[in-house]
C-alpha cells in the first residue's frame, strides 16, 4: 500500500497548487494600457503590433504574479519538486492542434518532480485532477488574466515530468477559453 500513497500525495499536491494559484489569481492587479493610433476618420484604433505588445506586457505581469507563488509551493511540499517554472508567451495556432486558428496568450506551468516517478500511477492521479484544473482555469486563471489586461484567446498548459525524461513531459493538460 505505501506505493499507492505516493501518487495520492502528488494528486493532493496538484490540488494544493490549484489552491495556491486560486489565492494568487484572485488578488487585484492593475490594467495594462493598450497603445492607440489614429485613423483617417479620427477613430482610435490599436495596431496589431501595439495590441500584441500590450498583450505580452499584460501576460508578463500575470506570469510574474504566478511565479511569486513558487516559494510557497516549495515550502508546502519540500523535496517534491526539483523545479517549478512558469512562463508565458503569445503563440500562433494554425488550427491543427485541436484549437481554432489564431493567436493565443499561453501560460505554461511546468513541474519537475525531484524523484523518479511511477508514471502509470502518477498519471492516473493527475488525470483525476483534470476537471479541477479545468474549473480553476475557467473560474480563476482566465478571469485573472483578463483582469490584468490580457485580451483575445487564452490557454494554460500544465506539464509534469521527472528527471528521467529529457525530451517531453510525462503528463500534460491544456485548458483553453475557446
Secondary structure, DSSP 4 states (H G I P E B T S, - for coil): -HHHHHHHHHHHHHHHHHHHHHHHHTS--PPPPPP-EE-TTS-EE--HHHHHHHHHHHHHHHHHHHHTTHHHHHHHTTTTEEEEEEEEEEEEE-S-SSS-SEEEEEEEEEEEESS---HHHHHHHHHTTHHHHHHHIIIIIHHHHHHTT--SEEEEEEEEEETT-SSS-SEEEEEE--
